[in-house]
Amino acid sequence: MMKESQMRQDIRNACSKILFEDERYLIGIDKHQIDEHSLLVNDAYGFLSRGILNELARSDSSKLVSTLEILGNEVLEEMRSKKIPFDELGWALAKAAIKDQEDYASFLSQRAP
């Protein structure tokens, strides 16, 4: 097993909840702002608001690239340099968005009278 990078440890510690994680991606909710999400691709960091996470989770590759050019240039460069398919990131974002929605629905159902 590979040793976890310091960047991954730092991002994990900065998140209140991990929505999706595998050997390449980590997507989590910021501890201090529930509408803010951290995105880590290898050791490249990007910041996404809830609306952006949900939008990207439903986007095609071209929309994903154009959004990363604005909001996540470090992630975009990592994906291009390592030839990581943008569809793969799209799937990770979709899984994270689904988990986020499931957690929110569970929260609401627990509050219901």
PLY file of the C-alpha trace (Angstrom):
ply
format ascii 1.0
element vertex 113
property float x
property float y
property float z
element edge 112
property int vertex1
property int vertex2
end_header
0.00 0.00 0.00
1.25 3.47 -0.89
1.94 6.00 1.83
-0.71 8.70 1.89
0.50 12.15 0.83
0.55 15.04 3.26
-1.79 16.96 0.94
-4.39 14.18 1.09
-4.11 14.03 4.89
-4.51 17.82 5.13
-7.58 17.87 2.89
-9.15 14.93 4.71
-8.59 16.75 8.03
-10.15 19.93 6.62
-13.34 18.06 5.67
-16.25 17.30 7.95
-17.36 14.49 5.64
-15.81 12.66 2.72
-18.34 12.26 -0.08
-16.13 10.23 -2.39
-12.61 8.87 -2.16
-10.49 6.43 -4.07
-6.78 6.21 -4.86
-6.95 9.22 -7.22
-9.83 11.41 -6.00
-10.98 12.87 -2.71
-14.14 14.98 -2.59
-15.31 16.26 0.77
-17.32 18.91 2.56
-15.39 21.70 4.27
-15.61 21.59 8.08
-16.52 25.26 8.35
-18.83 25.81 5.37
-21.28 23.08 4.36
-21.73 24.59 0.90
-18.02 24.41 0.10
-16.33 21.30 -1.25
-12.72 20.26 -1.58
-11.62 18.36 -4.66
-8.30 16.57 -4.78
-7.03 14.83 -7.90
-3.81 13.10 -6.92
-2.27 16.06 -5.07
-3.87 18.82 -7.15
-6.45 20.83 -5.19
-9.63 22.52 -6.35
-12.42 24.28 -4.46
-16.09 23.84 -5.41
-19.27 25.30 -3.98
-22.31 23.05 -3.62
-23.90 24.49 -6.74
-20.74 23.90 -8.74
-20.40 20.34 -7.44
-23.95 19.53 -8.50
-23.53 21.28 -11.85
-20.27 19.49 -12.66
-21.74 16.17 -11.59
-24.26 16.54 -14.42
-21.88 18.02 -17.00
-20.24 16.55 -20.04
-16.46 16.60 -20.45
-16.33 19.90 -22.34
-18.30 21.73 -19.62
-16.09 20.12 -16.98
-12.95 21.35 -18.75
-14.28 24.89 -19.21
-15.30 25.12 -15.54
-11.94 23.78 -14.35
-10.19 26.40 -16.49
-11.89 29.02 -14.31
-12.12 27.36 -10.88
-9.61 24.56 -10.75
-6.64 25.21 -12.99
-4.34 23.09 -10.79
-6.72 20.13 -11.14
-7.05 20.71 -14.87
-3.28 20.74 -15.37
-2.89 17.56 -13.30
-5.50 15.77 -15.38
-3.94 16.89 -18.64
-0.37 16.08 -17.61
-1.31 12.61 -16.31
-3.77 12.02 -19.18
-6.63 11.33 -16.76
-9.95 11.02 -18.63
-12.37 13.81 -17.77
-15.22 11.31 -17.82
-13.54 9.56 -14.89
-13.59 12.79 -12.87
-17.22 13.26 -13.94
-18.13 9.88 -12.44
-16.34 10.72 -9.18
-18.16 14.07 -8.98
-21.50 12.37 -9.72
-20.94 9.83 -6.95
-20.02 12.63 -4.53
-23.10 14.66 -5.48
-25.35 11.63 -5.01
-23.88 10.98 -1.56
-24.31 14.67 -0.70
-27.99 14.56 -1.71
-28.59 11.28 0.15
-27.04 12.71 3.32
-29.16 15.85 3.02
-32.36 13.83 2.46
-31.53 11.70 5.50
-30.97 14.83 7.57
-34.33 16.26 6.49
-36.19 13.02 7.20
-34.76 12.90 10.72
-36.04 16.43 11.37
-39.56 15.68 10.15
-42.21 15.51 12.91
0 1
1 2
2 3
3 4
4 5
5 6
6 7
7 8
8 9
9 10
10 11
11 12
12 13
13 14
14 15
15 16
16 17
17 18
18 19
19 20
20 21
21 22
22 23
23 24
24 25
25 26
26 27
27 28
28 29
29 30
30 31
31 32
32 33
33 34
34 35
35 36
36 37
37 38
38 39
39 40
40 41
41 42
42 43
43 44
44 45
45 46
46 47
47 48
48 49
49 50
50 51
51 52
52 53
53 54
54 55
55 56
56 57
57 58
58 59
59 60
60 61
61 62
62 63
63 64
64 65
65 66
66 67
67 68
68 69
69 70
70 71
71 72
72 73
73 74
74 75
75 76
76 77
77 78
78 79
79 80
80 81
81 82
82 83
83 84
84 85
85 86
86 87
87 88
88 89
89 90
90 91
91 92
92 93
93 94
94 95
95 96
96 97
97 98
98 99
99 100
100 101
101 102
102 103
103 104
104 105
105 106
106 107
107 108
108 109
109 110
110 111
111 112
